[in-house]
Amino acid sequence: MTENTVFALAERIRTAAEKKKIFIVAVDGRCASGKTTLAKVLSEMLDCSLVHTDDFYLQPFQRTPERYAEPGGNLDRERLLSEVLLPLKKGERAEYCPFICKRMSFGNKVTLPLKGIYIIEGSYSCHPELRCYYDMAVFVTTDRKTQKERICMRNGEDRLDDFLNKWIPLEEKYFEAFDVEGKSDAVIRS
């Protein structure tokens, strides 16, 4: 993604947000496509709050075969909705405890500062159960070669097979089931 693309997207968000008290943007897309980087840059440019869906992965008791069989089922949508999206839509302060997968426990409470713009970044953020709470959805994508290179750099070559055989197929199932890219307001290629 180019600097001009990011600047144009930030301006588009800023202009649309002027018409609303609360404006919520979802940044979804393929793993290692640049979602987190884009969301961080946008949050700095727009002085807004940023929430990562990585903080809402399933707790151990939720990790059932039935849940994983659902497209987008490995995100705790219920908690993201009740602790973040519903309070924000009401103009209230959102508070949540991030779930830390490495420890399989919750971290310290996060209280989002009251802002006019909020970005919810991460895989599965545009699930149909959540999509109606967003004012704009952005889909970030990249080619397979770049994706593999970034996964190796970020997670190590020993984790590449996990991504290729588990996480990427789960994402692709979700993208296809719900036409996430096609229903997004903007598509960014990195």
Secondary structure, DSSP 8 states (H G I E B T S, - for coil): --HHHHHHHHHHHHHHHTT-SSEEEEEEE-TTSSHHHHHHHHHHHHT-EEEEGGGGB--GGG--HHHHHSTTTTB-HHHHIIIIIHHHHTT---EE--EETTTTEE---EE----SEEEEESTTTT-HHHHTT-SEEEEEE--HHHHHHHHHHHH-GGGHHHIIIIIHHHHHHHHHHHTTTTT-SEEEE-
